[in-house]
Every structure is written in structure tokens, then in C-alpha cells.
Amino acid sequence: MTLLDGKKTSADIKEEIAIEVAELKKQGNRAPHLAAIIVGNNGASLTYVNAKVKACERVGFESTLIRLPEDISENDLLNEIEGLNTNDAIDGFIVQLPLPKHIDEQKIIMAVHPDKDVDGFHPTNVGKMALNLPTFISATPFGILELLDRYQIETSGKHVVVIGRSHIVGSPMSILLSQKRTVGNATVTITHSRTKNLKEITLQADIVVAALGIPEFLTADMVKDGVTVIDVGITRVEDATKKRGFRLLGDVKFDEVAAKSEFITPVPGGVGPMTIAMLLKNTLLAFTRRLG
Ligand code: NAD
């Protein structure tokens, strides 16, 4: 079994980005600038967004965190977004999801200018991704492609089973891996909550991408020997023995599945850190595109 070390791989990517940023600055350019909007006080969201801002600092980017109250109106949020769309000093920005119930998430995603949409959630960018045109690929599936690439895991002709069909992970992952691209050319089965006989399907998989958000869902009896497992899930589970009161669990029952796997991602330290590194990569892309 080989561990797909997202922590180390993301550190390598960040190092590469830092070198590129230093070079850009040497040439007289300003630093790339990422902004992040967060609405309310959701603990997990705050952790993610703070990690993103910190990562910016480490590679030499500028970053701006905009914290807005839970009860902000949809209109006021749309105005904030318009402000970032038209702010020349900002290369890209994200709106941390989920948003409070009174705000229409789709409307917010649509309001972000596609050229600054470094999360790759705007329909224009999702459409380009689906057509295999250059664009911002959303960070989680982009990070998984990069991890597979850097560990030279063959995907061509392999059977990939994706569990979960969300717009941010399962769906784009299934599209990307089936495309004609370096990490791609796979035969992909996408499964979801209405799938029947899931175990019969996962048992045929060379690669499983688990992105359903149910802790320790994928068990050893559901995979064949020599499988590659990508665990996207992150769930906070109460744990009084931990200082912060919880621990993080993936969607895979790690120990028993790892024993049958050729490659597997840990949680934490797998897909999570890759997601942040790819957000930085997208921000750098937004910056260099604006340079022309
Ligand atoms: P989601 O809730 O939007 O989607 C879950 C999907 O799983 C749905 O499509 C649903 O049909 C499917 N599903 C639910 N129960 C199922 C079952 N029993 N069998 C098969 N499919 C089932 O979730 P999401 O936003 O895609 O996130 C999934 C998990 O990944 C969560 O734990 C989330 O925290 C995590 N996540 C991690 C990262 C990261 O950077 N590592 C990024 C995004 C999401």
C-alpha cells in the first residue's frame, strides 16, 4: 500500500507557486491577490477559509478576507461581489459555501465574474470544463487529478467509480476522468444515493473516488484487491479525547480498505490540502491571464 500524501504534494505545489510568484515580483509585477468572502460563523467554513488565506501568505500572494454577518441580505452580498468583480487589485475571489438559507446560492455563484471565479463554480466555467476547454477547474477535482498525476497512477482504460454526484466534487470528477486528457481516458461510473447494488459496482472499480459525506462508508468488502482509493469525505465527529472536541473522518474505513489498496489517500492529509493548493494555482492562472 502506498499512501497518497496530499500534505507533501500540496507543499511541493505551493513551493513551485512561491518560486513563480517571486519571479513575477522580480520582473516588477505586483503579487497575485485572492479575496475570500465568508458569511456567518460556521466553524468548519471559518477553518477552511482561514487555511486558504494563510496559504496565500505562504506563497507570497496578497489575500483579503471579507467577513460578513449571518443576517446579511442577498442584495448586500451581491453588492460586495460586484465590488470585487470591478476591483482591479483583485485577481480572483471565492465565496465560501454553504451560505445561510435565506441566500440563493446559485444566484451568488452566477454573480461572480467568470474571469475571477477561481473556484470554477460559475456555469460558464463549468461548461468550459465539461467541453475540455481551458478554464478554472474547481479545486477539489483539480487536486485529485494532480495527485493522481504526480503519483503516476494510470487512469487510461481503468474503471473509475465515483460515489456522489455533487456539483463541486462527484459530477466534475466523473466528467474530467472520462475526458481525453493526461489524467483521464477512464471508463467512469457515477453513483449516488439512488444507486442500487452499489457494492456490486464498487467491487469492479480499479479506482474509487468516495465523495458522499458519510463517515467510513466504504468498507473492505466493497473493494477489490489492488484498488486505488481517493477519499474526499471530511466529517467532524465528536471526540471528547481531542482538545478541539472532534476528529475528522473520511468516507472510507481507512485501516481495512488500506490493507487491500495499492494507493489510498488519508484523511486528514489527502485531498483536503490538495484543494487549497489548487485554489492557489487557479489564482495564479487568473493573475497571469490578466497580465495578458
Ligand atoms: P453533497 O452532500 O453535496 O453530496 C453527496 C453526494 O453523495 C450526493 O450526490 C448523494 O447522492 C451521494 N450519496 C449520499 N448518500 C449516498 C449513498 N448511501 N450511496 C451513494 N451515494 C450517496 O456532498 P459534497 O459537497 O460532494 O461533499 C462530500 C464530502 O466531501 C463531504 O464530507 C465534504 O465535507 C467533503 N468535501 C471535501 C473537500 C476537500 O477539500 N477534501 C471538498 C469538498 C467536499
Residues whose N, C-alpha, C, O or C-beta is under 5 A from the ligand:
A	BS01	NAD	T140 I163 G164 R165 S166 V169 G170 T191 H192 S193 A211 L212 G213 V232 G233 I234 T235 V271 G272 T275
